[in-house]
Amino acid sequence: MDVCTAAVAALPVAGAGLSAMSRTAASHPLCSTDDISEQLEELQLTLGEGPCVDAFARGSAVLTPDLRSVELQDHWAVFADAALEAGARAVFSLPLQLGAISPGVLDLYADIPTVLDPEELGDALAFADLATLLLLDTGIDETGAPTGGPVSDRSFEGLGAYRAEIDQASGMLAVQLGVGIEEAFVRLRACAYTQGRRLADVAADVVARRLRFSPDAEPGQAEEET
């Protein structure tokens, strides 16, 4: 995924990795920029510990400037040593979030002790936002594989509006269907997939009230409003 490569080019890190994560299905690495970031993704998902796992569970960034910290050695007894052996010294894990939806985590690593300043952290969070939109718009299934075509790049222009529209559409569907926000998003994505349309376009139709979902309809079905 280009967003990983772009993050490495823009930030003081040596590599980046992205994993699709779920509380109800197995988590899977999706991409990595090098062997070390690939190892870090696999290690955390296999061991069930590390900044990536904590970031997903908490829904907030976990910033680890130095893995040799005694506190971290105690907290991630196995992962910390394995990550250091792999060649990482600092790891920054940023959860991918869209409202109440969290499809995964973006991990960045450095091979020397590193602290992200406020501007760099802001850029890292922007890359996490971009990765979220790319992941959701592509449609990643429970095996971690794209259900549609290859992931395309997306500029930062209009990123906030794009995110807000999908979030608003999910909220509107939650009311229409009488379900939670995550189930509403599943219905939204199912409709886009069934109709062969972009998620953003379906969300725009819902927000504009051109499309309405019925509680009795099949998951991928919706009807145009008159």
Backbone as a ProteinNet text record, in pm:
[ID]
protein_1_A
[PRIMARY]
MDVCTAAVAALPVAGAGLSAMSRTAASHPLCSTDDISEQLEELQLTLGEGPCVDAFARGSAVLTPDLRSVELQDHWAVFADAALEAGARAVFSLPLQLGAISPGVLDLYADIPTVLDPEELGDALAFADLATLLLLDTGIDETGAPTGGPVSDRSFEGLGAYRAEIDQASGMLAVQLGVGIEEAFVRLRACAYTQGRRLADVAADVVARRLRFSPDAEPGQAEEET
[TERTIARY]
85.2	0	88.6	66.6	152.4	162	58.7	60	174.3	210.9	322.5	453.6	475.3	596.4	602	487.8	482.6	514.3	465.9	492.6	641.4	706.6	850.8	928.5	884.9	953.9	937.9	824.6	794.4	835.9	855.9	880.2	1017.8	1069.5	1200.8	1193	1143.7	1131.1	1196.2	1226.4	1294.7	1200.2	1080	986.9	846.7	750.6	610.2	538.8	438.6	357.9	213.4	124.5	-18.5	-84.4	-167.9	-239.5	-388.4	-468.4	-612.8	-641.2	-718.2	-745.9	-894.7	-939.9	-1081.5	-1096	-1203	-1231.3	-1308.5	-1356.6	-1438.4	-1377.2	-1266.3	-1203.5	-1052.8	-982.3	-836.7	-777.4	-671.6	-603.7	-495.8	-466.7	-370.8	-285.9	-153.3	-71.1	-116.2	-117.4	-158.8	-42.2	48	161.7	275	394.4	511.6	613	698.5	794.6	928.6	954.3	1081.8	1068.7	1176.6	1173.9	1148.2	1205.4	1189.7	1044.1	983.6	843.6	754.2	787.5	709.9	719.8	841.6	861.2	783.7	783.2	713.3	563.4	505.1	362.8	332.3	411	389.2	408.6	512.9	542.3	425.6	374.7	269.8	139.7	103.9	-20	-7.6	114.8	137.7	143.8	215.8	233.8	112.8	35.7	-77.6	-34.7	83.3	130.2	217.6	227.4	306.5	226.9	291.1	221.5	103.6	114.7	5.1	-119.8	-102	-213.5	-274.6	-190.7	-239.9	-312.4	-259.6	-323.1	-461.8	-476.6	-607.4	-705	-657.4	-743.8	-787.6	-696	-726.1	-793.9	-771	-822.6	-745.7	-618.3	-534.3	-390.8	-314.2	-176.6	-90.4	0.2	98	235.7	303.6	432.3	544.2	636.8	744.2	878.8	934	1058.8	1180.5	1177.5	1292.5	1246.2	1260.9	1217.5	1304.3	1418.7	1504.9	1460.2	1354.6	1300.9	1266.4	1304.9	1278.9	1128.4	1051	905.6	848.2	896.7	845.8	893.2	1013.9	1065.3	975.3	920.1	829.4	690.7	644.5	508.8	496.2	596	596.8	717.3	710.9	827.2	886.3	802	850.5	870.9	772.2	780.7	899.7	925	1031.9	1165.5	1199.9	1327.6	1329.9	1218.5	1212	1222.6	1159.8	1165.2	1305.6	1371	1508.6	1600.6	1579.8	1660.5	1637.3	1513.4	1480.8	1544.6	1579.3	1643.6	1567.2	1457.5	1379.5	1423.3	1417.1	1451.4	1336.5	1260.1	1143.1	1025.9	906.2	786.8	672.3	599.9	485.2	364.1	262.1	143.8	22.6	-42.1	-153.8	-278.3	-383.1	-504.5	-574.3	-629	-707.9	-852	-909.1	-1042.3	-1128.6	-1255.1	-1355	-1479.3	-1497.8	-1605	-1581.3	-1679.6	-1666.7	-1601.7	-1566.4	-1509.6	-1357.8	-1295	-1149.6	-1102.4	-1061.6	-1025.2	-881.2	-796.8	-658.8	-566.7	-436	-334	-219.2	-170.2	-50.3	66.9	172.3	292.2	409.5	484.5	605.9	720.2	838.2	949.9	1074.2	1163.3	1293.4	1400.2	1520.3	1627.6	1717.2	1680.9	1749.4	1642.5	1676.4	1577	1526.2	1394.9	1335.4	1213.3	1201.9	1083.2	1020.7	891.8	821.6	780.3	817.4	773.9	626.8	560.6	417.5	381.1	463.5	434.2	446.8	549.7	569	457.8	414.4	304.9	176.5	154.1	37.6	39.8	157.8	170.9	144.5	196.5	175.8	27.5	-43.8	-187.7	-263.3	-214.7	-277.3	-258.5	-140.9	-118.5	-209.6	-231.8	-323.1	-465.4	-506.8	-638.8	-649.4	-545	-545.8	-551.3	-474	-475	-613.5	-680.6	-816	-910.8	-907.7	-998.4	-967	-840	-801.5	-846.5	-828.7	-864.5	-1014.6	-1092	-1237.3	-1293.9	-1236.9	-1288.2	-1256.9	-1143.7	-1107.4	-1193.7	-1218.4	-1298	-1206.9	-1163.9	-1076.4	-1161	-1154.6	-1238.2	-1169	-1228.8	-1178.1	-1047.7	-1006.6	-877.5	-766.6	-802.5	-702.9	-677.3	-758	-737.5	-839.5	-800.3	-895.2	-1008	-1131.4	-1244	-1264.8	-1202.6	-1215.5	-1081.9	-1054.3	-929.5	-817.2	-701.5	-586.2	-613.3	-544.1	-561.3	-505.2	-582.9	-536.1	-492.3	-405.6	-358.2	-464.9	-465.5	-562.2	-489.9	-510	-443.4	-508.4	-442.3	-496.8	-608.7	-621.9	-724.6	-863.2	-942.5	-1078.7	-1085.8	-975.4	-972.2	-1074.4	-1080.1	-1172.8	-1317.7	-1352.3	-1489.6	-1527.7	-1433.2	-1457.7	-1486	-1402.4	-1419.4	-1552.6	-1584.1	-1706.4	-1830.9	-1828	-1945.7	-1975.8	-1872.3	-1892.7	-1942.4	-1886.4	-1928.6	-2074.3	-2112	-2250	-2345.8	-2305.8	-2391.8	-2412.8	-2307.2	-2319.5	-2415.2	-2408.6	-2498.9	-2643.7	-2665.6	-2801.5	-2858.1	-2774.5	-2820.2	-2849.7	-2769.9	-2793.4	-2933.7	-2977	-3111.6	-3216.9	-3193.7	-3289.9	-3313.2	-3204.3	-3211.2	-3229.3	-3209.1	-3219.3	-3107.9	-2986.1	-2871	-2757.5	-2648.3	-2530.3	-2453	-2359	-2283.9	-2199.5	-2141.7	-2058.7	-2143.1	-2260.5	-2350	-2398.5	-2423.1	-2466.4	-2358.6	-2231.6	-2123.5	-2110.8	-2130.9	-2127.3	-2232.1	-2352.3	-2458.9	-2421.9	-2359.8	-2317.9	-2215	-2116.6	-2011.9	-2068.3	-2161.9	-2222.2	-2297.5	-2364.4	-2437.5	-2340.5	-2230.6	-2131.8	-2072.9	-2043.2	-1984.4	-2083.9	-2209.2	-2311.4	-2338.8	-2338.8	-2368.1	-2244.4	-2127.9	-2004.5	-1970	-2001.2	-1978.4	-1876.3	-1822.9	-1730.1	-1807.3	-1744.5	-1804.9	-1841.3	-1753.8	-1777.7	-1902.1	-1926.3	-2042.5	-2172.5	-2172.6	-2291.3	-2318.4	-2212.6	-2228.6	-2288	-2241.5	-2293.4	-2442	-2485.1	-2627.5	-2710.9	-2658.4	-2730.9	-2744.6	-2635.7	-2638.6	-2733	-2734.9	-2822.7	-2965.6	-2991	-3123.6	-3173.1	-3077.3	-3114.4	-3125.8	-3075	-3072.1	-3116.7	-3204.6	-3253	-3250.5	-3216.8	-3208.4	-3328.5	-3381.1	-3494.4	-3446.5	-3496.7	-3456.4	-3487.3	-3587.2	-3628.6	-3554.6	-3473.9	-3404.8	-3281.5	-3231.6	-3107	-2992.6	-2881.8	-2772.5	-2719.6	-2714.6	-2657.6	-2760.2	-2885.1	-2991.6	-3029.9	-3060.9	-3112.3	-3206.3	-3286.8	-3381.7	-3366.9	-3383.9	-3374.6	-3497.8	-3476.7	-3588.7	-3647.4	-3773.8	-3841.1	-3854.3
-119	0	123.9	219.3	334.5	420.4	419.9	504.5	466	338.1	294.7	353.5	344.5	399.1	549.8	616.3	761.6	802.7	726.2	758.4	749.3	648.2	631.4	746.5	792.2	901.1	1034	1051.7	1181	1190.8	1078	1078	1019.8	1049.3	996.7	851.9	764.5	621.9	541.1	415.7	329.8	239	217.2	126.8	141.7	83.4	90.9	-37.6	-71.9	-189.8	-162	-235.2	-216.8	-352.4	-363.5	-488.2	-462.3	-551.5	-549.1	-622.9	-561.1	-620.9	-619.2	-718.3	-730.8	-798.3	-764.2	-829.2	-958.9	-982.5	-1101.4	-1196.7	-1158.7	-1245	-1235.5	-1328	-1330.2	-1204.4	-1150.8	-1033.8	-1078.7	-991.4	-1028.2	-909.3	-930.4	-823.8	-798.3	-672.3	-636.5	-590.8	-514.5	-468	-427.2	-419.5	-374.2	-322.1	-232	-171.5	-243.7	-328.9	-401.1	-524.5	-600.6	-725.3	-701.9	-593.9	-568.8	-533.7	-446.1	-411	-532.4	-618.8	-741.6	-831	-842.3	-922.4	-865	-732	-668.2	-695	-687.6	-715.7	-859.6	-951.7	-1093.6	-1124	-1066	-1089.9	-1048.6	-928.1	-877.2	-956.9	-991.2	-1065.2	-1209.4	-1263.6	-1401	-1407.8	-1312.4	-1312.9	-1256.5	-1173.9	-1110.2	-1001.3	-943.3	-832.5	-739.8	-616.4	-516.9	-389.2	-282.5	-154.3	-160.8	-242.1	-257.1	-312.9	-416.7	-480	-382.5	-310.1	-213.5	-97.2	-48.7	62.9	24.5	-97.9	-143	-156.9	-213	-234.3	-102.4	-5.7	122.2	222	208.2	305.6	435.7	429.3	549.1	512.2	610.7	586.9	538	445.7	397.9	432.2	523.9	574.4	518.1	449.1	381.2	431.9	538.2	597.2	506.5	415.7	328.5	196.5	88.9	-43	-98.3	-34.3	-81.9	-31.3	47.4	96.3	-21	-10.7	-118.7	-144.2	-36.1	-48.5	-129.5	-103.3	-175.3	-319.8	-341.7	-478.1	-562.5	-500.5	-572.1	-587.3	-482.3	-482.4	-578.5	-576.1	-664.6	-757.7	-847.1	-930	-1003.1	-1057.8	-1135	-1045.9	-961.1	-879.5	-785.3	-716.8	-616.9	-678.2	-791.6	-855.9	-901.6	-956.2	-1005	-889.1	-777	-661.2	-603.1	-596.5	-548	-639.3	-767.7	-863.8	-850.4	-814.6	-798.2	-673.1	-576.7	-455.2	-326.9	-334.5	-215.3	-160.3	-29.9	31.2	118.4	177.2	257.9	213.5	211.9	171.8	266.7	309.2	398.5	332.8	302.5	232	324.1	338.8	432.4	357.3	353.9	280.8	348	268.2	319.8	331	450	469.9	557.6	521.7	602	596.1	697.1	692.5	576.8	488.5	372.8	253.8	269.3	159.1	163.2	49.3	40.7	-83.5	-66.7	-183.8	-230.7	-158.3	-205.3	-104.7	-123.4	-38.6	-14.8	109	144.7	148.1	72.2	68.5	133.8	216.7	278.3	238.4	209	175.3	252.6	273.3	334.5	242.5	247	158.8	226.1	347.3	417.7	477.7	510.1	575.2	702.5	718.4	828.5	884	1015.4	1082.3	1163.3	1146.1	1225.2	1358.7	1469.1	1598.3	1618.6	1722.5	1739.9	1744.2	1808.7	1816.3	1678.8	1605.1	1471.3	1376.4	1390.6	1306.7	1340.1	1467.7	1507.8	1446.8	1445	1384.3	1233.8	1170	1025.8	992.8	1074.8	1053.3	1075.2	1169	1192	1070.5	1008.5	886.6	773.5	768.3	666.8	691.2	818.8	852.1	807.9	835.5	798.4	646.7	575.2	429	374.9	438.8	395.9	404	516.7	537.6	443.4	423.4	330.9	189.2	150.5	15.2	-7.6	88.2	73.1	86	174.2	195.6	77.3	11.8	-104.6	-222.9	-238.2	-351.8	-468.2	-482.3	-592.5	-697.6	-821.6	-924.8	-983.1	-1081.9	-1134.4	-1212.7	-1241.8	-1308.6	-1208	-1079	-975.7	-948.2	-1003	-982.9	-884.6	-803.2	-709.8	-784.6	-738.1	-800.1	-740.2	-625.5	-562.2	-557.9	-449.1	-436.1	-391.8	-357.7	-315	-183.2	-163	-40.1	76.6	179.4	295.5	404.1	493.2	602.7	710.9	788.8	897.7	1016.7	1132.7	1250.7	1293.2	1385.6	1434.4	1535.7	1586.2	1685.5	1624.9	1688.9	1641.1	1525.2	1492.8	1376.8	1389.5	1508.8	1525.3	1512.4	1572	1565.4	1422.1	1351	1212.5	1126.3	1142.5	1066.1	1100.1	1228.2	1272.3	1220.8	1215.1	1171.1	1023.7	940.4	798.8	780.8	857.4	851.5	894.9	1001.7	1050.8	948.9	887.7	787.7	667.7	625.1	513	547.6	672	715	718.4	764.4	768.8	628.1	535.9	398.2	332.9	365.6	309.1	344.7	468.3	511.9	442.5	438.3	375.7	228	158	13.1	-28.3	66.9	33.2	-58.3	-33.8	-118.6	-29.9	-93.9	-21.5	35	125.3	193.2	95.9	-6.1	-100.7	-184.8	-229.3	-305.3	-217.4	-90.3	2.3	15.8	24.5	35.4	-92.8	-208	-334.3	-334.1	-284.3	-277.3	-179.8	-69.1	30.2	-31.2	-99.1	-159.8	-273.1	-351.5	-461.2	-407.5	-294.8	-233.3	-189.4	-125.4	-80.9	-200.1	-306.2	-424	-490.7	-505.6	-570.9	-493.4	-361.8	-278.2	-245.3	-289.3	-260.7	-113.2	-43.2	101	132.9	254.2	299.4	327.1	295.9	319.8	466.6	556.4	699.8	742.3	682.3	720.2	674.5	554.1	504.8	591	625.3	710.6	845.4	901	1031	1021.3	909.9	892.8	880.9	814.2	801.2	937.9	1012.1	1144.7	1238.6	1228.3	1314.3	1262	1150.5	1087.7	1038.5	1003.3	940.5	789.2	739.3	594.8	568.4	469.7	436.2	285.1	242.4	100.2	59.2	-59.3	-110.9	-220.1	-221.9	-326.3	-466.2	-480.2	-612	-656.1	-565.7	-598.1	-684	-749.6	-823.9	-727	-773.7	-685.1	-595.4	-646	-564.1	-485.5	-485.2	-421.2	-286.5	-193.2	-62.5	-16	82.2	131.6	280.3	325.9	467.7	537.7	656	734.2	817	839.9	920.7	1063.4
0	0	0	-91.4	-108	16.8	100.5	218.8	312.2	318.6	402.9	351.6	222.4	161.4	179.3	162	177.3	320.3	417.7	558.5	589.4	535.3	558.4	495.7	378.6	310.3	384.1	452.4	514.1	660.5	726.6	870.9	904.4	1024.4	1064.2	1111.3	1023.1	1054.5	943.2	974.2	877.4	802	855.9	789.5	843.8	772.7	812.8	775.7	854.7	827	862.3	799.5	820.9	840	943.2	969.1	980.8	921.1	940.2	1069.5	1158.8	1288.6	1318.1	1394	1426.3	1561.4	1632.3	1760.4	1741.3	1619.5	1595.1	1493.1	1428.6	1329.3	1343.8	1280.6	1288.9	1225.5	1286.3	1232.2	1134.4	1034.8	931.8	890.3	870	811.6	668.3	627.8	492.8	406.1	464.4	386	479	423.1	497.7	397	441.8	350.1	347.3	447.1	449.7	538	548.6	624.4	773	827.3	971	1003.9	925.5	951.9	932.5	838.1	819.3	942.5	997.1	1118.7	1235.9	1248.4	1359.8	1353.9	1233.6	1219.8	1259.6	1207	1235.9	1383.7	1443.2	1584.9	1673.8	1652.4	1740.3	1727.8	1603.1	1583.9	1631.9	1623.5	1669.5	1821.6	1881.5	2026.8	2101.8	2032.8	2099.9	2195.4	2174.2	2257.1	2174.4	2221.4	2151.5	2132.1	2084.5	2068.6	1971.8	1867.8	1771.4	1839.9	1919.2	1990.5	2091	2162.4	2261.1	2194.3	2081	2010.7	1963.2	1913.6	1866.7	1983.8	2094.6	2210.8	2274.3	2281.4	2347.4	2254.6	2123.9	2029.7	2032.5	2073.3	2077	2041.3	1998.8	1955.8	2071.7	2041.4	2139	2083.6	2149.9	2102.9	2189.3	2126.3	2199	2148	2208.7	2159.2	2174.1	2273.7	2296.8	2357.4	2281.3	2327.4	2439.8	2466.1	2574.9	2711.3	2714.3	2841	2931.6	3057.4	3153.5	3166.2	3166.5	3179	3063.6	2942.3	2826.1	2825.5	2874	2882.3	2972	3075.4	3165.4	3102.6	3032.9	2976.7	2858.8	2769.8	2652.7	2663.5	2758.5	2792.7	2672.9	2587.1	2472.7	2350.9	2321.4	2200.6	2201	2313.2	2317.9	2277.2	2333.6	2299.6	2154.4	2107.5	1969.4	1870.4	1901.9	1813.7	1807.6	1923	1926	1845.8	1857.6	1783.2	1632.9	1595.9	1453.9	1394.8	1481.5	1432.6	1459.4	1534	1567.3	1702.4	1718	1845.8	1897.7	1804	1840.4	1753.3	1810.6	1736.3	1770.9	1667.5	1685.7	1619.2	1698.3	1648	1653.5	1538.5	1525.1	1478.8	1561.3	1522.1	1404.5	1316.3	1205	1253.7	1247.8	1303.4	1214.8	1205	1137	1223.3	1307.8	1405.8	1501	1511.5	1600.2	1530.6	1403.6	1326.2	1334.3	1361	1369.2	1293.4	1166.7	1086	1098.5	1171.5	1180.1	1246.6	1224.5	1287.5	1189.1	1187.5	1111.4	1208.1	1178	1262.2	1190	1261.8	1210.5	1302.4	1247.7	1335.2	1294.2	1390.8	1366.6	1423.3	1365.8	1413.1	1515.3	1556.3	1664.1	1755.4	1882	1968.3	1900.6	1894.9	1818.3	1890.5	1890.8	1944.2	1831.7	1807.8	1707.5	1768.6	1702.6	1754.6	1715	1769.3	1743	1594.6	1513.3	1370.2	1305.5	1343.3	1287.8	1332	1457	1505.1	1429.5	1403.5	1326.4	1186.8	1125.1	992.3	999.5	1105.6	1120.9	1136	1212.2	1230.4	1099.1	1017.1	886.7	796.4	802.6	724.4	773.6	905.2	958.6	908.4	902.2	848.3	702.4	626.2	485.1	469	550.1	544.4	578.8	674.5	712.2	593.6	524.9	412.8	297.6	270.5	164	197.7	322.8	365.6	355.7	403.6	402.1	261	181.7	47.2	-44.3	-18.9	-99.4	-61.2	68.6	115.1	144.2	269.4	309.1	377.7	329.4	390.3	512.5	575.6	701.8	687.7	564.4	544.9	527.3	523.7	503.6	357.3	266.4	123.9	68.9	-30.3	-90.5	-159.2	-141	-207.8	-345.4	-369.7	-500.8	-571.3	-640.7	-714.3	-623.7	-682.5	-604.5	-533.9	-423	-346.4	-425	-442.2	-516.9	-421.1	-470.8	-387.6	-380.8	-274.8	-259.5	-198.6	-254.5	-202.2	-72	-1.3	124.9	102.8	-19.8	-46.9	-25.7	55	79.5	176.9	243.9	333.1	446.3	509.1	620.7	577.5	462.8	414.5	377.9	317.4	277.8	400.6	503.4	626.1	692.8	698.6	765.9	695.3	562.4	487.8	512.7	515.5	543.7	686.8	778.3	917.9	931.3	860.1	864.5	804.8	692.4	628.6	720.9	788.8	882.2	995.3	1043.6	1149.7	1103.5	981.7	927.9	910.9	863.8	847	981.7	1081.8	1215.1	1263.3	1234.1	1272.5	1187	1055	963.8	996.7	1030.6	1049.6	1194.9	1286	1427.8	1473.9	1421.1	1455.9	1504.8	1549.5	1593.4	1475	1504.2	1398.6	1316.9	1380	1305.8	1210.8	1256.7	1169.6	1055.3	1082.5	977.8	871.5	915.6	817.6	735.2	798.1	724.7	614	644.9	544.9	433	470.4	371	276.3	332.7	250.4	165.1	221.3	145.9	24.8	42.9	-68.1	-177.2	-137.4	-235.5	-311.2	-238.4	-301.2	-396.9	-352.6	-433.9	-562.3	-552.9	-668.9	-751.6	-705.6	-777.9	-779.7	-668.5	-660.9	-553.3	-559	-455.3	-326.5	-216.4	-85.6	-69.3	-114.2	-100.1	-176.7	-293.2	-374	-308.4	-252.6	-183	-59.5	14.2	132.5	93.8	-18.7	-64.4	-95.6	-155.3	-186.2	-59.2	41.1	167.6	234.5	239.7	303.6	229.6	95.1	14	9.7	80	87.2	-48.8	-134.8	-261.4	-246.8	-133.8	-109.8	32.9	48.5	182.3	200.6	320.5	351	436.3	409.9	486.8	582.2	705	800.8	751.2	661	612.7	487	428.6	303.9	330.9	226.3	237.3	263.8	327	365.5	253.6	130.1	22.5	-56.6	-12.7	-88.8	-27.7	-116.3	-76.2	-186.1	-155	-254.6	-273	-395	-423.6	-370.1	-314.2	-264.5	-377.6	-370.6	-473.2	-427.2
[MASK]
++++++++++++++++++++++++++++++++++++++++++++++++++++++++++++++++++++++++++++++++++++++++++++++++++++++++++++++++++++++++++++++++++++++++++++++++++++++++++++++++++++++++++++++++++++++++++++++++++++++++++++++++++++++++++++++++++

